[in-house]
Amino acid sequence: MRKIFFAAIACFAIILFACNSETEKTTATATNAADSTTYSYKAGYSSSFEMGDPKNSEIILKLWKDFDNGDLSVTKSSFADTVDINLRDGTRMVGPRDSIVAGAQAYRNEFTSVQSRVDAFFSIRSTDKNENWVCIWGTEASTHKSGKVDSVRLQETWRLNKDGKVDFMLQYGMVAK
């Protein structure tokens, strides 16, 4: 139940965030003046991104490290007052920071160790929405108290509000072999 927290999401999920369940096939010209490509679909959220502040990536990497280390108390200040977390198993948690962090800590306490390997991360900014996002891909190996080890490949997309606090996260994952 890292289901309560930190795992993965494809960065394409940013686009899905604002879309409804019916995707309409349309032809759209890119809004970025430097891009004259005609696309088969119009993005429901945005197709206008630029590289973001690398400091935002460090915030998310620190969250992953704190989870691995088993102490989320130092992570608490990285979250906004209200947080919306969407996990790989379809679970959605929306609530106050304290409740979300407490739930994540309770879940983390179910393991004797967690080790993450980060494969890629980058910070991006939606220029038309003026929102900051961080995408991270990696693998998490969790050792249960019973000794069983589970490994999951994760893709996560995190949004940081104007104050640099996490207020939204989308996660996708699959069992690693």
C-alpha positions in Angstrom: 0.0 0.0 0.0 2.7 2.3 -0.9 -0.7 2.8 -2.2 -0.9 5.4 0.4 2.0 7.2 -1.1 5.1 7.6 -3.2 5.1 5.5 -6.3 4.8 6.2 -10.0 3.0 8.0 -12.7 3.6 8.5 -16.3 4.1 12.1 -17.1 1.4 11.9 -19.6 -1.0 11.7 -16.7 -0.6 15.5 -16.3 -2.7 15.8 -19.4 -5.2 13.3 -18.1 -5.6 15.2 -14.9 -7.8 17.8 -16.4 -9.5 15.5 -19.0 -12.9 13.9 -18.7 -13.3 10.2 -19.5 -14.4 10.9 -23.1 -11.4 11.9 -25.2 -12.5 13.7 -28.3 -10.3 13.1 -31.4 -9.6 16.4 -32.9 -6.8 18.0 -34.9 -5.0 20.7 -33.1 -2.1 22.9 -34.0 0.5 23.3 -31.2 0.2 26.5 -29.2 4.0 26.8 -28.9 5.1 29.1 -31.6 8.4 27.2 -31.9 6.5 24.0 -32.7 4.6 23.9 -36.0 3.5 20.3 -35.7 -0.1 19.4 -36.2 -1.2 16.8 -33.6 -3.9 14.1 -33.9 -5.3 15.1 -30.5 -5.8 18.3 -28.6 -4.5 18.1 -25.0 -7.3 18.5 -22.5 -4.9 20.0 -19.9 -1.9 21.5 -21.7 0.7 20.9 -24.3 2.8 23.9 -23.4 5.6 22.9 -21.1 9.1 24.1 -20.4 11.8 22.8 -18.1 11.1 23.8 -14.5 13.1 24.7 -11.4 15.5 21.8 -10.5 14.8 22.7 -6.8 11.3 21.2 -7.3 12.9 17.9 -8.2 14.9 17.9 -5.0 11.8 18.3 -3.0 10.3 15.1 -4.5 13.6 13.2 -4.2 13.7 14.2 -0.5 10.2 12.8 -0.1 11.3 9.5 -1.6 14.4 9.4 0.6 12.4 10.2 3.8 10.0 7.3 2.9 12.9 4.9 2.4 14.4 6.0 5.7 11.1 5.5 7.4 10.6 8.9 9.0 8.0 11.0 7.3 7.9 13.6 10.1 10.6 15.6 8.2 8.5 15.3 5.0 5.4 16.9 6.4 6.5 20.5 5.7 6.7 19.7 2.0 3.0 19.3 1.6 0.2 21.9 1.2 -2.5 22.1 3.8 -4.8 20.0 1.6 -3.4 17.2 -0.6 -4.9 15.0 -3.4 -3.1 11.7 -3.8 -4.0 9.3 -6.6 -2.3 5.9 -6.2 -1.5 3.1 -8.7 -4.2 0.8 -7.4 -6.9 3.4 -8.1 -7.1 4.7 -4.5 -7.6 8.4 -4.2 -7.0 10.2 -1.0 -7.9 13.8 -0.5 -7.5 15.5 2.8 -5.5 17.5 5.2 -1.7 17.2 5.2 -1.6 15.7 8.7 -4.0 12.9 7.8 -2.2 12.0 4.6 1.2 12.0 6.2 0.0 10.0 9.2 -1.5 7.4 6.8 1.7 7.2 4.8 3.7 6.8 8.0 1.4 4.0 9.2 1.8 2.2 5.8 5.6 2.7 5.9 5.7 1.2 9.4 4.5 -2.1 7.9 8.0 -2.6 6.3 11.3 -3.3 7.9 13.0 -1.6 4.9 12.3 0.2 1.7 14.9 0.9 -0.9 14.3 3.0 -4.0 16.3 3.3 -7.1 15.6 6.4 -9.1 15.9 6.0 -12.9 14.9 9.5 -14.0 13.4 12.8 -12.7 12.8 16.2 -14.1 11.0 19.4 -13.3 8.6 21.0 -15.8 6.3 24.0 -15.8 3.1 24.4 -17.7 3.5 27.8 -19.3 -0.2 28.3 -20.0 -1.4 27.1 -16.6 1.6 28.5 -14.6 1.9 25.2 -12.7 5.0 23.4 -11.6 5.3 19.6 -11.9 8.0 17.0 -11.2 8.1 13.6 -12.9 10.0 10.7 -11.3 10.6 7.1 -12.5 12.1 4.4 -10.4 11.8 1.1 -8.6 10.9 0.5 -5.0 11.8 -2.7 -3.1 9.8 -3.1 0.1 10.6 -5.7 2.7 7.6 -6.8 4.8 8.0 -7.7 8.5 7.4 -11.3 7.4 10.5 -11.1 5.2 8.6 -11.0 1.9 10.1 -8.5 -0.6 7.9 -6.7 -3.2 9.4 -4.6 -6.0 7.4 -2.1 -8.0 8.4 0.0 -10.9 6.9 3.5 -10.4 6.1 6.6 -12.4 4.8 9.6 -10.5 3.8 13.1 -11.4 3.8 15.6 -8.5 2.3 19.2 -8.6 3.7 21.9 -6.4 1.6 24.9 -5.6 2.7 28.5 -5.8 4.2 28.2 -2.4 6.4 25.2 -3.5 4.3 22.7 -1.5 3.0 19.4 -2.9 -0.8 19.5 -3.4 -1.3 16.8 -6.0 0.2 13.5 -7.0 -0.5 10.8 -9.6 1.1 7.4 -9.4 1.4 4.5 -11.8 3.2 1.3 -11.2 3.7 -2.3 -12.1 5.3 -5.3 -10.3 9.0 -5.4 -11.1 10.5 -8.8 -12.0 
